[in-house]
Amino acid sequence: MAIQVGDKAPDFELKDNHGATVRLSDFRGRKNVVVLFYPFAFTGVCTGELCEVRDRLPQFSDRDTQVLAVSNDSIHTLRVFAEQEGLEYPLLSDFWPHGDVSRAYGVFDEDKGCAVRGTFIVDKEGVVRWTVVNALPDARDLNEYVKALDTL
């Protein structure tokens, strides 16, 4: 079961598409964070969602918010994907131990071996303030993220 609104967001430490370490706790007290889990790089729905985030990134930065996109792909796959699609926000690899962070958030599909489409808005204190979890084929509505951020 996915973590819920009001829960303390599980901290994590993952490598980004450039091999740098990113910790959720690094943003505590400084920025809100959208933790966006997606199944796989280079797939149709995932590419569409992440490119929409790219195109609307100022709406997040204007709201003092960092986007962290997490998949179970390797950092090497994520590097190529980010370069190909012009994604300039961190793509984090939950590759090994496989799916540990996705499991901590309750969004890992054991049968498919990947995360489902889970989104968690974490406030500056590290508390989950909004969440939505969609099935693998179902894209999320980015407008809902922005509305939720406006309530913080």
C-alpha positions in Angstrom: 0.0 0.0 0.0 1.3 3.5 -0.9 2.2 5.9 1.8 -0.5 8.4 2.6 -1.1 12.1 3.1 0.3 13.1 6.5 2.9 10.4 6.6 6.6 11.3 6.9 8.1 10.7 3.5 10.6 7.9 3.6 14.1 9.3 3.0 16.2 7.9 0.3 19.6 8.1 -1.3 19.7 7.4 -5.1 22.1 8.1 -8.0 20.9 10.5 -10.7 21.4 10.2 -14.4 24.8 11.8 -14.0 25.9 9.5 -11.2 25.5 12.1 -8.4 23.9 11.1 -5.1 20.6 12.7 -4.4 18.9 12.5 -1.0 15.3 13.5 -0.3 16.5 14.9 3.1 18.8 17.3 1.3 15.8 19.4 0.4 14.3 19.5 3.9 13.8 23.0 5.1 14.6 24.4 1.7 12.2 23.1 -1.0 9.0 21.2 -1.5 9.6 18.0 -3.6 7.6 16.2 -6.1 8.7 12.6 -6.1 7.4 11.1 -9.3 7.7 7.4 -9.8 7.4 6.0 -13.4 7.8 2.5 -14.9 10.4 2.8 -17.6 12.4 5.3 -19.7 11.7 5.3 -23.4 8.1 4.1 -23.1 5.3 6.2 -24.6 3.3 7.3 -21.5 6.4 7.8 -19.4 8.1 9.9 -22.1 4.9 12.0 -22.5 4.6 12.6 -18.8 8.3 13.5 -18.3 8.4 15.8 -21.3 5.3 17.6 -20.0 7.1 18.1 -16.7 10.1 19.4 -18.7 7.9 21.9 -20.6 6.2 23.1 -17.4 9.3 23.1 -15.1 8.9 26.8 -14.3 5.6 26.1 -12.7 7.4 24.0 -10.2 10.4 26.2 -9.6 8.1 29.2 -9.2 6.5 27.3 -6.3 9.9 26.6 -4.7 9.6 22.9 -5.7 12.1 20.3 -6.9 11.0 17.5 -9.2 12.7 14.1 -8.6 11.7 11.5 -11.2 12.4 7.9 -10.0 12.4 4.7 -12.1 14.0 1.3 -11.8 16.2 1.9 -14.9 20.0 2.0 -14.6 21.7 5.4 -14.4 23.1 4.7 -17.9 19.7 4.3 -19.4 18.5 7.4 -17.6 21.4 9.5 -18.9 20.7 8.6 -22.5 16.9 9.2 -22.0 17.5 12.6 -20.4 19.8 13.7 -23.2 17.5 12.5 -25.9 14.4 14.2 -24.4 16.2 17.3 -23.0 15.2 16.5 -19.4 17.1 18.8 -17.1 15.8 17.7 -13.8 17.1 14.7 -11.8 16.1 11.2 -13.1 16.9 8.9 -10.2 17.8 5.2 -10.5 16.1 2.8 -8.1 17.8 0.0 -10.0 19.8 -1.6 -7.2 18.9 -2.9 -4.7 16.1 -3.3 -7.3 13.0 -1.3 -6.3 13.9 -0.6 -2.7 12.7 3.0 -2.7 9.7 2.2 -4.8 8.8 -0.5 -2.3 9.2 2.0 0.6 6.7 4.2 -1.0 4.3 1.3 -1.8 4.4 1.7 -5.6 6.5 -1.3 -6.7 4.7 -3.8 -8.9 6.3 -7.1 -7.9 4.9 -9.0 -11.0 6.2 -6.4 -13.5 9.4 -5.6 -11.7 8.9 -1.8 -11.9 7.2 1.1 -10.2 3.7 2.1 -11.0 2.8 5.8 -11.6 3.0 7.1 -8.1 3.4 10.8 -7.3 4.1 12.2 -3.8 4.3 15.9 -3.0 6.5 16.3 0.0 6.6 19.6 1.9 9.7 21.4 3.3 9.3 19.5 6.6 9.4 16.1 4.8 5.6 15.3 5.2 3.6 13.9 2.3 0.9 16.5 1.5 -0.6 15.1 -1.7 -0.4 11.8 -3.6 -1.9 10.0 -6.5 -1.1 6.5 -7.7 -2.1 5.4 -11.2 -1.9 2.0 -12.9 0.9 1.5 -15.5 -1.0 2.5 -18.6 -2.7 5.6 -17.0 -1.0 9.0 -17.4 -1.3 11.5 -14.6 -2.8 15.0 -14.8 0.0 17.5 -14.2 -2.5 20.2 -13.5 -3.4 18.4 -10.3 0.2 18.6 -9.1 0.3 22.4 -9.6 -3.1 22.8 -7.8 -1.8 20.7 -4.9 1.5 22.8 -4.7 -0.6 26.0 -4.5 -2.1 24.7 -1.2 1.3 24.5 0.5 
